[in-house]
Amino acid sequence: METIPAYRELQRDLCEFDDVSIVFRAASKCFEFRSKSISEWQNYLPWELLLLTRWAYVFCESSYPHSKVATEYDLNRLINKVKVLSEQQGPNLIKSSNALAKFMRTLAFQQFWHQETDLAGHLGRQVHLFSRLTDRNGRTVESVFQNKTGLTCLDFLTLALTAWMRFLPNHSLQFIDYSWFQPIDSLCSKEKVEAFFNLLSASRLEIKTYLRSLKEQPLEYQLLEASPLRRYPFLRIDNKHFVYSPFLIQDLASYFVYDFLKIGNLESGVLGSFGDVFEKYIQLGLDHSNAVFIPEGGLRQLLGRQHRVVDYVVPGEEGTLFIEAKGIEMRFLARLDPSDEVMRDSLEDSIIKGVVQGMIVANRVIKNPPERLRNLRQPFFLLLVTYKELYLGSGSEAWSEFLEEAVLPHLRNSSITEPPIKPDHIFFISVKDYDRLIQAVGHDINRAFAILKAIIILSKEPVSRKLVFGMYLDELDKAGNQRPQYIQEGVDSVFTKVQAALEQYESNSKK
């Protein structure tokens, strides 16, 4: 990494500057994106600005005898050097299978989190996943989060929403302090606000130390990964907190609780508990759509305790839907180096396992079904629902890329000669888009089959093929306008309370 001339040159340039002057200028550019559509993003790009911010902290030295304050010209020159590095050291996937799909996936992990829009949906979903639903032992995931942070998940989401409101496009400031939260004091005390900032903020010295501990990552990983500033999106300066990018605030409100539980040094078994909760969440959607379904426990009774099963079998008028819930995200290495071998290793215990489970259940339904499963109609569809988007594309693309080689040996071991579910009938769908699918079908799960068949047709042609399931819903104009009731209940438990607190505060202020 150190031998790359352009990288050494950029390091030398950064050493001349005061790091905070670069940080402030980069953040100012990030805030300009709030009032621009994605098609207007030019010259400066938010992921490049956050990368430059990271490197400013890593390489700028305050002890340098003539540290300069960065100007607009300096920022432009430094960003151009970041762009050169990105072009020189981008992903080299030409010799891999499905090279274009891998390339697009890598860029999606780097960039798409800057394009999230449905904050309300994310908040409503998390209320159920982290505060309301329990695992098989009657525990919520929230108890672990609260022990580590001093905040309930509802506290955190309330504070995250309130912080997000500070940085709406009509607000020009990039600082936030405790006074901003005063109107919601009835919901979250000052002590909770302090716990919120203690969790999410770092001083200049602390963030430099944190980022320098990551410095030895290969350069190509640094160029492509989502910013590590997502862990500490606030720079603590005295009693105020500076925000590097409004996208970081949207991200923390959407995913921080999950990320903290996943990568933090927490008690063992937390993610196992989340798996139980995630399955229950999927059932909320099935209940909303009035689906008649057979859950995992019922399948085990029908097929035998040792038989591999999926989480839900959903009979329909135009086919049968198999659903497997995997509360996962793509592993770090597979996001940045999606070679066939890495993909198989990373997804063996999740996606590959889920496909095998679906195939084995489908084969049993065809070959030797128990009485209750004899009337299940073909075609079969397999839905693998994950917590975060994996950007695997269509089932056919993933099959040719890595699934076929990984799945077929398992099928042969079970004496299955042909896949009983067609590859293009396999769908990878984030929980966000699962909720959008439920929104589209309303209270009739049978509508899902027409949508899935239409998506299969679109996915066959390169010109209409999409990277993620939700893009097909947009193409088909099938997303619907009214959130499922369970999502809206979660949204109301956060938004409505904040709105009521703000209105009460305003009313009291006028007295």
N, C-alpha and C positions, 0 to 999 in steps of 0.2 A: 504494500500500500504506500509506503513512504517513498518508493522509487518513481512514482508517477509525477512527471514534471509539473503538470498543470495543478496538481494537488499541493505540491511543495510551494509553488508560486503563490497560490491562494493563502496558504498558511503564513508565508512571509508578509504578504500584504495585510492580513488581519492583525499581525503582531504590532503594526503601527498605530492601531486605532484603540480608542476607549470602547470597550465592549458595549456598554449601556447606550452609547450614542448610535451604534448600529442597531441594537435591539429596538430602540424607540422608533427609528426610521422604518425598520422592517414592519413593526407593528402598525404604524400609521398606514402603510400600504395595504396591510391585511384588512384593516377596517374599511378601506375604500371598496372592497369587494361586496360589502353588504348591499350597496345600492346599484350593483351591476348584475346583469344576467351572466350565466356561465359563458355564453357565446361572446361576451365582451371582455373576458379575461385574456389579456394580452400583455406581453412584455414581462410584467411581474406576475408570478403565479404563487398562490398561497403556500404550497408545499415547498417551493424553493425558498421563499422568505423564511419559513420556519427552520429549514435546514441551515440557512445562513445565520439565523439567530443561534442555533445550536453551536455552530462552528465559531461564532464570535465569542461565546462563553468559553469554549475549549481552548482557543488559540490566542485570544487577546490577553495581553499581560499589562496589568495596571502599573507594574514596576518599570515598564518600558520608558526610557528617559524622555521621549518626545511623543507621547500618545496624542493622537489627533482626534478631534471630534468629527465624526463622519458627516459629510454633506450629501445632498441629493445626488450629486455627480458620483461621489464615492460609492453610494449604495448601488447605483446603476452599473458601475464598473464591476463591483463585486458580484452582483447577481449575474452579469454576463459570464463571469468566470465559473460560477456554479453551473450555468447552462452548458458551457463547454465541457465540463466534467461529466455532466449527465449524458451528453451525447457520446462521449468517449467511453464511458464505463457503464453504459446501460446494459440491460439483460441480454446475454448472448444465447439465444435459444434456437438458432437456425438449424442445428443438427438434432433437435429434439422432436418427438412426435407432437403433432398439433401445435406447432411453434407459434402460430398467431394467437391461438387461444391462451397459451401460457403467457405470452407477452401482454395481452390485454388483461389477464388476471393480475399479473404483477402490478401493472399500472393502476388497476382498479383498487387494489389494497392501498396503494400510495395516495390516491387522489379522491376516490368516491366519498370518503367520509367528510370531505369538505362540501359535499352537495346534499347532505341530509336536510330534510325540510319538515317532516312531520314530528315535531317535538312533542305535541300533545299525545299522539299515539304511543310514543316511546314511554312517556310518563305513565299513562294509563296502564300499559302492559306491565311495567315494573311494579306498580302497586300490587298487582295480583301475584307476580312471580316472587317478590321479595318480602311482602308484608302479610299477605292473606293466605295463600295456599300453603299447605303443610306437606311434609314428606310422610312416609309410611309410619313414622314414629310420632307423628303429631307435632313436629317442629317446623318453624319457619326458618328460612335462610337468614332472615333479619337478625336473629339473636346473635349470630357470630359477628355480623357487621357492626352491631351496636356495641358489643364487647370491645371491639378493636378501635372504634372511632368515637364513641360517646354519642352517636346519633342513630336514631331509628332510620330505616330507609325512607319513611315518609318525611321525616325531618330533612334528610339530605335532598330529596326530590323537591321539597318546598323551597329550600334555600337555593338549589340550583336553578329552579324556575325564576325565582326572584332576581338572582344574579343575571340570568339571561335577559330579563326585561331591561336591565340597565344598559345593555349593549344593542338594543334595537336600532335599526338604521336611522331613526330620527334623533338618536342620542349621539353626540359627537365625542364625549369624553371616553378615555381609555382607562380611567382609574375607578376603583370602587372602594368604599370604606364602610365602617359599621353603621353609619347614619342611614345608608341606603336601606337597611333592613329594619329600621325603626318602625315603619308602618305595620310590619307583620310580627311585632314583638309578642302579640297574644298567641301566635302560633309557634314561634321559635325565639327563645330567650337569647340575650346577648351571649350567654355561655355557650349556647349551641352555635351561634354565628362564629364565635371564636374557635370552636371545635371544627367547624367547616373550613375555615381558613388555615387552621393548623394542619389539616389533612391535605390541603390542595395548594398551599403556597410555599415558596422557598425564597430565602434571601439571595442576593447576588452571589455570595460566597457559597451558599448551600447548593444552588443550582449549578454553579461551575463544578463543584465537587461531584455532584451526581452525574453530570454529562461527561465529565472526564473519566469517570469509572466505566463508561461505555465506549471510550475512544478507540479501543483496539478492535472494534468490529470492522470487518472488511469494508472498504470504501463503497463497493457496489451495494452493500446492505444499507449503509447510511444514506445513500442516494435514493433508495427505493422504499425504505420503511416509513410507516406512519410516524409522525414526530414523537420522540420521547417526552417532549414538553406536555403531552397529554396527561402525564402523571402529575405534573406541577404547573397548571396553566396560569397561576398567578405569581408575579414577582412581588415580594413583600418589600416595601420601602417605607420605613417608619410605621405609621399606623394606617397606611393606605396600601392598596394592592393594584398593581398594574397588570393588564391583560395583554398577552402576546398576540392573540387573535380571537375574534368572536367565534370562529369555528371550534376553538377549543372549549368554549363554554357550552355550545350546542352538544359537543361530543361528551362532555362530562355529565350533562343532564341525561344523555341517552344511554351511555354504556359504562360509566365509571364504576357503579356498584358491582356489576358483573366482573369487570376487569380486576377490581380490587380483591374480590373474593377468589378469583382464579389465580392471580399471580402473587398475591400477598402470602406471607408466611403464616397461614392460618391453620386451624385445627384440621386434621385429616378427616375425610368424610364429607366435607362441605359440598364438593361438586357432586358426590354421590347423592346427597340430599337434594341438590338442585335438579338432578336427573329425574327424581320422583316428582318434584314440583312441576318440572317442564312437561311431563306427560299429562299431569292434571290440567295444565294450562291448555294443551291441545284439545282436551275434552271440552273445555269451555266453548270452543269454536264449534265442535260437533253438536253440543247441546243447543247452541244458538241456531244452528241450521236444521234442527229437528231430525238429525241423522239417527237411524237405528244402527247400532254398531256392536261389535263384539270386542271387548277389551282384552288386553294381554292375559289376565287371569282366566277369563272365559275360554280363550284359545288353548291355554295349557290344560284346562279340564277336558276339552274336546280332543286335543291331539296328543296329550301325554305330557307329564312334567318335564321330561328330558327333551322334548321336541323344541326346535328353534321356532320362535314366534315373532310376530311384529306387535307393536303396541295397540293398533286398532285395525280391524277389518270392517269396512263400511260397504254394505251391499247397496246397489243402486239399480235403477231401471235400465241404464245403458252400460253397465259394467260394474266392476268391484274395485274399491279403493283400499289399498294397503297403506297404512301410515306408520312410520317409524320416527319417533322423536329423539333427536340427538342434540342435547343442550351444549353445543360446542362452537368453537370458532376454528379457523385454520391455524395450524401451528406456525410459529414464527418462521422457521426455516422454509417451510413449503410456500409461504407468501413471497419469499424473496428468491428462492431457488427451486422452482417447481419442476425439477427434472422428474422423469417417470419413476425412478427409484425412490426419490424423496416423497413424491406424492403417495406412492403405495405404502411406504413406511408410516407416513403421517396420518393416513386415513384408514389404516388396517382395522383399528378397533372401533371405528365409528361408521363412516360412509360405506366402506367395503363390507363390514360386518352387517350393516343394515340392508344392503342389497342382497347379500347371501340369505339373510333371514326372510326377506320378502320372496325370493325365488323358491326357497324351500317350502314356505307356506303355500305359495301358488301351485307348486308341483303336487303337494298333498291334496289340494282342492281338486285338481284335475284327475289324479290317478286313483286316490283312495280316500275320498272325503267322508267324514262322519255325517250322520243324518242332517245336522243343522247347517252344514256347509255345502250340501249337494246342489242347492239352487242358486249358488253364487254365479253371477253372469260374467261372461267375458265380453270385452277385453279387460285385462287386469292393469291397473295403474298403481305405481309405487311412488309415494310422496315421502321424501326424507326431509324432515323439518329440522333446521339447525337454528341456534340462537342468533348467530351472526351469519351474514352472507359469505358463501365460500367461492362464489364466482366460477363455478364449474361448468357453466353453459348448459347445453341440453344433455339429456341422457345419452344420446348417440355420440356426442362429442367426448363425453367422459368415458364412455365405453371403449372407444378406439384409442383414447389417450392412455388410460391406465386400468380401467375397471375390468375389461375383458381378461387381461392377463392375470389379474388378481382374483377375480371371481370364479372363473372356470375350474381351477383346481378344486375349490371348495365344492362346487356342484358335482364334479366327477366323484369326489369322495362320498357324496350322498347319492350316487348312482343316477344323477340327472344328466342326460346327454345334451339336451337343448334348453336354453333359458326359457322358462315358462312365461316370463314377462319380457316383452320386447324392449330393447335398450331405449328406443325413443318414447317409451311409456314410463320411463323413470324420470322423476323430477326432483331437483334440489331446490329447496325453498327456505328462505329465512323466515323466522317467526313473524317478522314485520309483514312480509308478503303473504304468509299464511293468513294473517288477520285480514289482509286486503282481499284474499280469495273468499274468506268467510263473508266479508262485507259484500262481495259481488254476488254470492249465491243467496244471501239473505236467509230466509227461513226454509229453504228447499235445497238440500244437499245435492239433489239430482242435477241442478244447474251446473254443478262442478264438472260433470262429465263432458258437457258440450264445450265448456271453456278449455278443458285439457285437450280435447280432440282438435280444437281450433289452434291451440298452441303447437301441437305436434305438426300440423300442416305448415305453420309459419316457420318452425325450426328446420324444416327440410331444405329450405332455400337460403343460401348465404345472404342474399339481399335483405331478407326479413328475419334472420336469426338474431337473437338477443343474448346478452351475457347473463342477465338475471330474470327471474320469473316475473317480477313486478313490471318490467318493461313490456312484456307481452300483455299484461292487463291494461297498461296504458294504450298499447297499439289496438287492442280490441275494444277499448273504452268500456271495460267491464269492472272498473274498480268500485263503482257506486259512490254515493254521496253521503251516506249515513253510516257512521261507525257502528260496529256491533255493540249491543247493549253492555256487554261485560267490559269492553274497552272504554266506553263512555262513562261508566260508573267509576273506573279508575281515574279517568281524566278529571271528572267532577270532584273527586276527593282531594285533588291537588289544586286545580285551577279555581274551583268555586270557593274554596277556603281562602286562598290568597286574595281573590277578588273581594270577598266579603270583608277581609281584614283591611284591605286598602280603602274600601268605601267607608268603613267605620272610622278609620284613622282620619280620612278627609272630613267626615262629618264632625268629628270631635275637634278638628283644627279650626273649623268655622265658628265654633261656639265661643 
